[in-house]
Amino acid sequence: MGALSVLNALLMAVQERTREIGIMTAIGWSRARTMASIVFEGVLIGVAGCSVGIPLYLPTIGDILSFHPSLSMVLPTLLASIALCAVGSLYPAWRAASMSPADALRRP
């Protein structure tokens, strides 16, 4: 679900910033640099989601229910979720990098 959410958010971001991406491409940004910037944004969204989500997931109800995770329990989940966010941002990054500057600047 996290990868799909990142995919959706970045598709909307790429669509809204089409002109900006076209300008960056027109002034000399390479396809790799454009893709890297969007994938980096996806990874940042994943890190922000993990930093908010992990503390919210730790249930505690007095002495009845208590969960004390160790680093070995949280780290694989954290890394997998960030990797999924990176994978989810590849399609929007490819889509942004494949636009020609002229087409991007013509869009309203």
GIHUDA-V760605 format. One record per residue. D_LAST is the distance of its C-alpha to the last C-alpha in whole Angstrom. Layout:
D_LAST
D_LAST
//
This chain:
31
30
28
26
25
24
22
21
20
19
16
15
15
13
10
9
10
9
8
12
13
12
14
17
17
17
20
22
21
23
22
25
24
20
22
25
23
21
24
26
23
25
28
28
27
30
32
31
31
35
36
35
36
40
41
40
42
45
47
50
52
55
58
57
54
53
51
51
49
50
48
49
47
44
43
43
41
39
38
37
35
33
33
32
29
28
29
26
24
24
22
19
20
21
17
16
18
18
15
15
13
12
10
9
8
6
4
0
//
